[in-house]
């Protein structure tokens, strides 16, 4: 970092931070993520301003060695990164076995580092980090959506009291390539029906809540009166 800054240099650093934070925020907001345009823009801009302030505080020209208190100015950006850890932690949610918001937290932390680069005058490094970040967030999204992952779903069937046998239903599900992790049964006191619930696991690309093919096969059985399918 240079000891003296001109307003042209400050303007360039702030402008690059706005562009980088804004473009990453647009990409995240377009896909409905919690950290959208304003969040990433403010984070990147705040980090840049902090580094510019650190740069401005480096000026000691004209002062004697005993005329000021020696400061470790690098504590300021380090404190910002620590603070971003708390904000990122607040963006992460856990619902049962699912963990959500990890990419959002990582994006906020990454945007902070980009802002620190631009604010500190490492323009080339900041631009390179921004380009790589856009490739990861946008370019790899296509690959991520098509990569086979472990999926979880719940199947609830309403059938006659004893038929079809549960073993027969489980055999149909397993034949379709699904694994049954938990199953339960409930009987109605006033009706001659039962409700079977299966927690299923399988590997495949992320999908919508469309019913799996084996469900149509089960519904062809007249002893199955209703079915409900939910993806976790």
C-alpha positions as CSV (number, residue, x, y, z in Angstrom):
1,X,0.0,0.0,0.0
2,X,1.4,3.5,-0.8
3,X,1.9,5.9,2.1
4,X,-0.1,8.6,0.4
5,X,-3.4,8.3,-1.5
6,X,-5.0,10.5,-4.1
7,X,-8.7,10.9,-4.5
8,X,-8.4,9.3,-7.9
9,X,-6.9,6.1,-6.3
10,X,-9.6,6.1,-3.7
11,X,-12.4,6.5,-6.3
12,X,-10.9,3.6,-8.4
13,X,-10.8,1.3,-5.3
14,X,-14.4,2.1,-4.3
15,X,-15.7,1.8,-7.9
16,X,-14.1,-1.6,-8.3
17,X,-15.6,-2.7,-5.0
18,X,-19.0,-1.5,-6.0
19,X,-18.8,-3.4,-9.4
20,X,-17.5,-6.6,-7.9
21,X,-19.9,-6.7,-4.9
22,X,-22.8,-5.6,-7.2
23,X,-22.3,-8.2,-9.8
24,X,-21.9,-11.0,-7.3
25,X,-25.0,-9.8,-5.5
26,X,-27.0,-9.7,-8.7
27,X,-26.0,-13.3,-9.4
28,X,-27.1,-14.4,-5.9
29,X,-30.3,-12.3,-5.8
30,X,-31.4,-13.6,-9.2
31,X,-31.5,-17.1,-7.7
32,X,-33.4,-16.0,-4.6
33,X,-30.5,-16.3,-2.2
34,X,-30.6,-14.4,1.2
35,X,-27.4,-12.4,0.5
36,X,-28.5,-10.5,-2.6
37,X,-27.5,-7.2,-4.2
38,X,-27.6,-4.8,-1.3
39,X,-26.0,-7.2,1.2
40,X,-23.0,-8.2,-0.9
41,X,-22.5,-4.6,-2.1
42,X,-22.5,-3.2,1.4
43,X,-20.1,-5.9,2.7
44,X,-17.6,-5.4,-0.2
45,X,-17.8,-1.7,0.1
46,X,-17.4,-1.7,3.9
47,X,-14.3,-3.9,3.6
48,X,-12.8,-1.6,1.0
49,X,-13.5,1.5,3.1
50,X,-11.8,-0.1,6.1
51,X,-8.7,-0.9,4.1
52,X,-8.6,2.6,2.6
53,X,-8.9,4.0,6.2
54,X,-6.0,1.7,7.2
55,X,-4.0,3.0,4.2
56,X,-4.6,6.6,5.2
57,X,-3.5,5.9,8.8
58,X,-0.2,4.7,7.6
59,X,0.9,8.3,6.9
60,X,3.6,9.3,9.4
61,X,5.5,11.8,7.4
62,X,6.7,14.8,9.4
63,X,6.2,13.1,12.8
64,X,9.0,12.1,15.2
65,X,9.2,8.6,16.5
66,X,7.9,9.6,20.0
67,X,5.1,11.9,18.9
68,X,2.5,9.2,18.3
69,X,1.4,5.9,19.6
70,X,2.5,3.0,17.4
71,X,-0.5,1.2,16.1
72,X,-0.9,-2.3,14.6
73,X,-3.2,-1.1,11.7
74,X,-3.6,-4.6,10.3
75,X,-5.9,-5.4,13.3
76,X,-8.6,-3.5,11.5
77,X,-9.0,-5.8,8.5
78,X,-8.5,-8.8,10.7
79,X,-11.3,-7.6,12.9
80,X,-13.5,-7.2,9.9
81,X,-12.9,-10.8,8.8
82,X,-13.7,-12.0,12.3
83,X,-16.9,-10.0,12.3
84,X,-17.9,-11.4,9.0
85,X,-17.6,-14.9,10.6
86,X,-20.4,-14.0,12.9
87,X,-22.6,-12.6,10.1
88,X,-21.9,-15.7,8.0
89,X,-22.7,-18.0,10.9
90,X,-26.1,-16.3,11.2
91,X,-26.8,-17.1,7.5
92,X,-26.4,-20.8,8.1
93,X,-29.5,-22.7,9.1
94,X,-30.0,-26.4,10.0
95,X,-33.3,-28.2,9.4
96,X,-33.2,-31.8,10.6
97,X,-30.4,-33.3,8.5
98,X,-30.3,-30.4,6.0
99,X,-27.8,-27.6,6.3
100,X,-28.7,-24.4,4.4
101,X,-26.9,-21.1,3.8
102,X,-23.3,-22.4,3.7
103,X,-22.7,-21.0,0.2
104,X,-24.3,-17.7,1.3
105,X,-22.0,-17.4,4.2
106,X,-18.9,-18.3,2.1
107,X,-20.0,-15.7,-0.5
108,X,-20.2,-13.0,2.2
109,X,-16.7,-13.9,3.5
110,X,-15.3,-14.0,-0.1
111,X,-16.8,-10.6,-1.0
112,X,-15.2,-9.2,2.2
113,X,-11.8,-10.4,1.0
114,X,-12.3,-8.9,-2.4
115,X,-13.2,-5.6,-0.8
116,X,-10.0,-5.8,1.3
117,X,-8.0,-6.4,-1.8
118,X,-9.4,-3.4,-3.6
119,X,-9.3,-1.2,-0.6
120,X,-5.7,-2.0,0.1
121,X,-4.7,-1.2,-3.5
122,X,-4.1,-4.8,-4.7
123,X,-6.2,-4.2,-7.8
124,X,-4.9,-7.1,-9.9
125,X,-5.4,-9.6,-7.1
126,X,-8.9,-8.2,-6.4
127,X,-9.9,-8.5,-10.1
128,X,-8.5,-12.0,-10.3
129,X,-10.4,-13.1,-7.2
130,X,-13.6,-11.5,-8.5
131,X,-13.3,-13.4,-11.9
132,X,-12.6,-16.7,-10.1
133,X,-15.5,-16.1,-7.7
134,X,-17.9,-15.4,-10.6
135,X,-16.7,-18.6,-12.3
136,X,-17.4,-20.6,-9.2
137,X,-20.8,-19.1,-8.4
138,X,-22.2,-18.9,-11.9
139,X,-20.2,-21.3,-14.0
140,X,-20.2,-24.2,-11.6
141,X,-23.9,-23.9,-10.8
142,X,-24.7,-25.8,-14.0
143,X,-22.4,-28.6,-12.9
144,X,-23.8,-28.6,-9.4
145,X,-27.4,-28.9,-10.5
146,X,-26.5,-31.9,-12.7
147,X,-24.2,-33.7,-10.2
148,X,-25.7,-36.8,-8.6
149,X,-26.3,-36.2,-4.9
150,X,-28.0,-38.1,-2.1
151,X,-31.6,-37.1,-2.0
152,X,-34.2,-37.6,0.8
153,X,-38.0,-37.9,0.5
154,X,-41.0,-39.1,2.5
155,X,-43.8,-41.3,1.1
156,X,-47.1,-41.6,2.9
157,X,-49.6,-44.3,1.6
158,X,-53.1,-44.8,2.7
159,X,-54.2,-48.5,2.1
160,X,-56.6,-51.1,3.3
161,X,-56.0,-52.4,6.8
162,X,-53.8,-55.4,5.9
163,X,-53.3,-55.2,2.1
164,X,-51.1,-54.9,0.2
165,X,-48.5,-56.3,2.5
166,X,-45.8,-53.9,3.7
167,X,-43.1,-56.3,2.4
168,X,-44.6,-56.1,-1.1
169,X,-44.6,-52.3,-1.0
170,X,-41.0,-52.1,0.2
171,X,-39.9,-54.6,-2.6
172,X,-41.5,-52.3,-5.2
173,X,-39.7,-49.2,-3.8
174,X,-36.3,-51.0,-3.5
175,X,-36.6,-52.3,-7.1
176,X,-36.8,-48.8,-8.3
177,X,-33.4,-48.0,-6.7
178,X,-34.6,-46.3,-3.5
179,X,-33.4,-47.2,0.0
180,X,-35.8,-47.2,2.9
181,X,-34.2,-45.7,6.0
182,X,-37.3,-45.5,8.3
183,X,-40.8,-46.9,8.0
184,X,-43.8,-46.6,10.3
185,X,-47.5,-47.6,10.2
186,X,-50.6,-46.0,11.8
187,X,-54.1,-47.5,12.1
188,X,-57.3,-45.5,12.2
189,X,-59.7,-46.4,15.0
190,X,-62.8,-45.7,13.1
191,X,-61.8,-46.8,9.6
192,X,-60.5,-50.0,8.2
193,X,-57.4,-48.3,6.8
194,X,-53.8,-47.8,7.7
195,X,-51.2,-45.2,6.9
196,X,-47.7,-46.2,6.0
197,X,-44.9,-43.7,6.1
198,X,-41.5,-44.4,4.5
199,X,-38.3,-42.2,4.6
200,X,-36.4,-42.8,1.4
201,X,-32.9,-42.2,0.2
202,X,-31.5,-42.3,-3.3
203,X,-28.8,-40.8,-5.5
204,X,-29.7,-38.5,-8.4
205,X,-29.7,-35.0,-9.7
206,X,-31.7,-32.4,-7.7
207,X,-35.3,-32.5,-8.8
208,X,-38.7,-31.0,-8.3
209,X,-41.4,-32.5,-6.2
210,X,-42.6,-34.6,-9.1
211,X,-43.7,-38.1,-8.0
212,X,-41.3,-40.9,-8.7
213,X,-42.2,-43.5,-11.3
214,X,-42.8,-46.3,-8.8
215,X,-45.6,-44.3,-7.2
216,X,-47.8,-44.7,-10.2
217,X,-47.3,-48.4,-10.0
218,X,-48.4,-48.5,-6.4
219,X,-51.5,-46.4,-7.1
220,X,-52.6,-48.9,-9.8
221,X,-53.4,-51.2,-6.9
222,X,-57.0,-50.6,-5.9
223,X,-56.1,-51.3,-2.3
224,X,-54.1,-48.1,-2.2
225,X,-56.5,-45.2,-1.8
226,X,-54.1,-42.2,-1.4
227,X,-50.5,-41.3,-1.6
228,X,-48.4,-38.3,-0.6
229,X,-44.9,-37.6,-1.7
230,X,-42.6,-35.0,-0.2
231,X,-38.9,-34.2,-0.9
232,X,-36.9,-33.1,2.1
